[in-house]
Amino acid sequence: MKTLRFDVITIFPGMFETLFNESILKRAREQGVLDLRVHDLRDYTLDKHKRVDDYPFGGGAGMVMNVEPIANALEAVKKDRPNARTVLMSPAGSRFDQKKAWELSREEELIVVCGRYEGVDERVALHFVDEEISIGDYVLSGGEVPALAVIEAVSRLVPGVVGDENSLKEESFSSSLLEYPQYTRPRDFRGLKAPEVLVSGDPKKIREWQCAQALEKTSRRRPDLMKNLEGPG
Protein backbone atom coordinates (compact mmCIF):
# COMPACT_ATOMS: atom_id res chain seq x y z
CA MET A 1 0.00 0.00 0.00
CA LYS A 2 1.33 3.41 -0.97
CA THR A 3 1.73 6.11 1.68
CA LEU A 4 1.91 9.77 0.69
CA ARG A 5 3.68 11.95 3.24
CA PHE A 6 3.01 15.67 3.56
CA ASP A 7 5.31 17.93 5.55
CA VAL A 8 3.88 21.43 5.99
CA ILE A 9 6.07 24.36 7.04
CA THR A 10 4.08 27.23 8.53
CA ILE A 11 4.01 29.80 11.32
CA PHE A 12 0.43 28.74 12.15
CA PRO A 13 0.55 24.97 12.68
CA GLY A 14 -2.77 25.02 14.54
CA MET A 15 -4.62 25.87 11.32
CA PHE A 16 -4.01 22.33 10.06
CA GLU A 17 -5.11 20.33 13.08
CA THR A 18 -8.85 20.41 12.33
CA LEU A 19 -8.55 19.30 8.71
CA PHE A 20 -6.03 16.57 9.51
CA ASN A 21 -8.21 15.15 12.27
CA GLU A 22 -11.58 15.07 10.53
CA SER A 23 -13.33 13.13 7.79
CA ILE A 24 -11.43 11.18 5.15
CA LEU A 25 -8.01 12.63 6.01
CA LYS A 26 -8.29 11.39 9.58
CA ARG A 27 -9.31 7.93 8.39
CA ALA A 28 -6.51 7.85 5.82
CA ARG A 29 -3.97 8.80 8.52
CA GLU A 30 -5.22 6.05 10.80
CA GLN A 31 -4.97 3.52 7.97
CA GLY A 32 -1.44 4.63 7.06
CA VAL A 33 -2.37 5.84 3.58
CA LEU A 34 -1.44 9.43 4.46
CA ASP A 35 1.29 10.73 6.74
CA LEU A 36 0.57 14.38 7.57
CA ARG A 37 3.07 16.38 9.62
CA VAL A 38 3.25 20.08 10.46
CA HIS A 39 6.42 22.00 11.31
CA ASP A 40 6.45 25.38 13.06
CA LEU A 41 8.75 27.66 11.07
CA ARG A 42 9.63 29.61 14.22
CA ASP A 43 11.47 26.54 15.51
CA TYR A 44 14.03 27.00 12.75
CA THR A 45 14.94 30.64 13.23
CA LEU A 46 18.18 31.67 14.97
CA ASP A 47 16.64 34.95 16.12
CA LYS A 48 16.07 34.98 19.89
CA HIS A 49 12.65 36.55 19.36
CA LYS A 50 11.70 33.83 16.85
CA ARG A 51 11.12 36.39 14.10
CA VAL A 52 10.69 35.03 10.60
CA ASP A 53 10.26 38.32 8.70
CA ASP A 54 11.97 41.65 8.13
CA TYR A 55 11.67 44.89 6.19
CA PRO A 56 12.23 44.53 2.43
CA PHE A 57 15.43 45.81 0.87
CA GLY A 58 14.69 48.80 -1.31
CA GLY A 59 11.70 49.83 0.75
CA GLY A 60 8.04 49.11 0.24
CA ALA A 61 4.98 48.24 2.29
CA GLY A 62 4.75 45.20 4.50
CA MET A 63 7.24 42.63 5.72
CA VAL A 64 9.04 39.85 3.85
CA MET A 65 9.66 36.34 5.17
CA ASN A 66 13.34 35.58 5.70
CA VAL A 67 15.14 33.01 3.62
CA GLU A 68 17.18 31.62 6.55
CA PRO A 69 14.47 29.94 8.68
CA ILE A 70 12.78 28.52 5.59
CA ALA A 71 16.07 27.12 4.29
CA ASN A 72 16.83 25.69 7.74
CA ALA A 73 13.40 24.07 7.96
CA LEU A 74 13.62 22.56 4.47
CA GLU A 75 17.10 21.19 5.10
CA ALA A 76 15.97 19.62 8.37
CA VAL A 77 12.83 18.06 6.88
CA LYS A 78 14.67 16.82 3.79
CA LYS A 79 17.55 15.32 5.75
CA ASP A 80 15.94 11.88 5.75
CA ARG A 81 13.98 12.35 2.51
CA PRO A 82 16.19 14.26 0.06
CA ASN A 83 13.97 13.43 -2.91
CA ALA A 84 10.81 14.99 -1.47
CA ARG A 85 9.12 17.38 -3.89
CA THR A 86 8.95 20.88 -2.43
CA VAL A 87 6.17 23.36 -3.17
CA LEU A 88 5.86 27.00 -2.15
CA MET A 89 2.32 28.36 -1.97
CA SER A 90 2.49 31.71 -3.75
CA PRO A 91 0.13 33.99 -5.73
CA ALA A 92 2.91 34.14 -8.31
CA GLY A 93 2.91 30.38 -8.80
CA SER A 94 1.45 28.27 -11.59
CA ARG A 95 -2.31 27.70 -11.38
CA PHE A 96 -3.33 24.64 -9.40
CA ASP A 97 -5.89 22.43 -11.13
CA GLN A 98 -7.07 18.82 -11.22
CA LYS A 99 -4.28 17.83 -13.59
CA LYS A 100 -1.69 19.15 -11.14
CA ALA A 101 -3.51 17.38 -8.28
CA TRP A 102 -3.20 14.05 -10.12
CA GLU A 103 0.48 14.75 -10.80
CA LEU A 104 1.25 15.49 -7.15
CA SER A 105 -0.76 12.49 -5.95
CA ARG A 106 1.78 10.22 -7.64
CA GLU A 107 4.57 11.51 -5.40
CA GLU A 108 5.60 9.72 -2.23
CA GLU A 109 6.76 12.79 -0.29
CA LEU A 110 5.59 16.39 -0.58
CA ILE A 111 6.80 19.39 1.39
CA VAL A 112 4.52 22.43 1.35
CA VAL A 113 5.85 25.84 2.42
CA CYS A 114 3.30 28.47 3.47
CA GLY A 115 4.24 32.06 2.79
CA ARG A 116 2.94 35.04 4.76
CA TYR A 117 3.07 38.83 5.03
CA GLU A 118 4.02 40.78 1.89
CA GLY A 119 5.84 37.81 0.43
CA VAL A 120 8.80 35.47 0.71
CA ASP A 121 12.44 36.28 -0.01
CA GLU A 122 12.89 35.43 -3.70
CA ARG A 123 15.90 33.24 -2.93
CA VAL A 124 13.49 30.65 -1.50
CA ALA A 125 11.72 30.28 -4.85
CA LEU A 126 14.94 30.36 -6.84
CA HIS A 127 17.06 27.96 -4.80
CA PHE A 128 15.11 26.00 -2.18
CA VAL A 129 11.84 24.77 -3.69
CA ASP A 130 10.92 22.83 -6.82
CA GLU A 131 7.93 24.96 -7.81
CA GLU A 132 5.48 27.66 -6.78
CA ILE A 133 1.74 26.96 -6.84
CA SER A 134 -1.24 29.33 -6.70
CA ILE A 135 -4.88 28.36 -6.19
CA GLY A 136 -6.19 31.41 -8.03
CA ASP A 137 -5.72 34.99 -9.11
CA TYR A 138 -6.39 36.65 -5.78
CA VAL A 139 -4.38 37.40 -2.66
CA LEU A 140 -4.90 35.84 0.77
CA SER A 141 -3.17 36.68 4.04
CA GLY A 142 -0.98 33.61 3.79
CA GLY A 143 -0.35 30.24 2.22
CA GLU A 144 -2.12 28.14 4.85
CA VAL A 145 -5.58 28.12 3.27
CA PRO A 146 -4.16 27.40 -0.22
CA ALA A 147 -2.01 24.63 1.29
CA LEU A 148 -5.07 23.07 2.91
CA ALA A 149 -6.88 23.14 -0.44
CA VAL A 150 -3.97 21.50 -2.25
CA ILE A 151 -3.52 18.82 0.42
CA GLU A 152 -7.23 17.98 0.36
CA ALA A 153 -7.38 17.82 -3.45
CA VAL A 154 -4.21 15.73 -3.76
CA SER A 155 -4.92 13.40 -0.85
CA ARG A 156 -8.30 12.20 -2.11
CA LEU A 157 -6.63 10.99 -5.32
CA VAL A 158 -4.27 8.67 -3.43
CA PRO A 159 -5.51 5.06 -3.66
CA GLY A 160 -7.30 4.08 -0.48
CA VAL A 161 -8.26 7.57 0.69
CA VAL A 162 -11.69 7.79 -0.99
CA GLY A 163 -13.96 4.83 -0.33
CA ASP A 164 -15.40 4.51 -3.86
CA GLU A 165 -12.56 5.38 -6.21
CA ASN A 166 -14.89 5.16 -9.23
CA SER A 167 -16.47 8.40 -8.05
CA LEU A 168 -13.22 10.22 -8.80
CA LYS A 169 -13.65 9.53 -12.50
CA GLU A 170 -16.97 11.36 -12.68
CA GLU A 171 -16.16 14.44 -10.63
CA SER A 172 -15.92 17.92 -12.07
CA PHE A 173 -12.70 18.65 -13.99
CA SER A 174 -11.69 14.99 -14.19
CA SER A 175 -12.71 14.97 -17.87
CA SER A 176 -12.51 18.72 -18.58
CA LEU A 177 -16.25 18.97 -17.87
CA LEU A 178 -18.21 19.97 -14.82
CA GLU A 179 -20.01 17.05 -13.23
CA TYR A 180 -23.60 16.42 -14.31
CA PRO A 181 -26.42 17.44 -11.91
CA GLN A 182 -27.15 15.09 -9.01
CA TYR A 183 -30.51 14.33 -7.34
CA THR A 184 -31.69 12.15 -4.46
CA ARG A 185 -34.81 11.55 -2.35
CA PRO A 186 -37.46 12.83 -2.24
CA ARG A 187 -38.30 12.56 -5.95
CA ASP A 188 -40.82 15.40 -5.57
CA PHE A 189 -39.97 18.22 -3.15
CA ARG A 190 -42.65 20.93 -3.07
CA GLY A 191 -43.34 20.39 -6.74
CA LEU A 192 -39.65 20.37 -7.69
CA LYS A 193 -39.23 16.98 -9.31
CA ALA A 194 -36.08 15.00 -10.08
CA PRO A 195 -35.73 14.19 -13.81
CA GLU A 196 -37.75 11.12 -14.73
CA VAL A 197 -34.89 9.64 -16.72
CA LEU A 198 -32.85 9.15 -13.54
CA VAL A 199 -35.46 6.81 -12.09
CA SER A 200 -36.26 5.09 -15.37
CA GLY A 201 -33.91 2.19 -14.73
CA ASP A 202 -32.47 2.51 -18.25
CA PRO A 203 -28.65 2.77 -17.89
CA LYS A 204 -28.14 3.88 -21.50
CA LYS A 205 -30.64 6.71 -21.30
CA ILE A 206 -29.30 7.77 -17.92
CA ARG A 207 -25.74 7.93 -19.22
CA GLU A 208 -26.80 9.87 -22.30
CA TRP A 209 -28.67 12.34 -20.09
CA GLN A 210 -25.66 12.73 -17.79
CA CYS A 211 -23.29 13.40 -20.68
CA ALA A 212 -25.64 15.93 -22.25
CA GLN A 213 -26.18 17.69 -18.92
CA ALA A 214 -22.43 17.83 -18.23
CA LEU A 215 -21.86 19.50 -21.60
CA GLU A 216 -24.70 21.96 -21.11
CA LYS A 217 -23.66 22.83 -17.56
CA THR A 218 -20.04 23.38 -18.56
CA SER A 219 -21.01 25.48 -21.57
CA ARG A 220 -23.26 27.67 -19.41
CA ARG A 221 -21.13 28.04 -16.29
CA ARG A 222 -17.54 27.53 -17.45
CA PRO A 223 -17.33 28.13 -21.21
CA ASP A 224 -13.55 28.49 -20.83
CA LEU A 225 -13.36 24.74 -20.21
CA MET A 226 -15.03 23.91 -23.51
CA LYS A 227 -11.87 24.71 -25.43
CA ASN A 228 -10.29 21.62 -23.88
CA LEU A 229 -12.77 19.51 -25.83
CA GLU A 230 -12.10 21.13 -29.19
CA GLY A 231 -9.86 19.33 -31.64
CA PRO A 232 -6.97 20.97 -33.52
CA GLY A 233 -8.00 23.67 -35.97
Summary of the structure (lengths in Angstrom):
residues: 233
radius of gyration: 21.7
end to end distance: 43.8
largest distance: 69.8
contacts: 643
relative contact order: 0.14
helix: 39%
strand: 20%
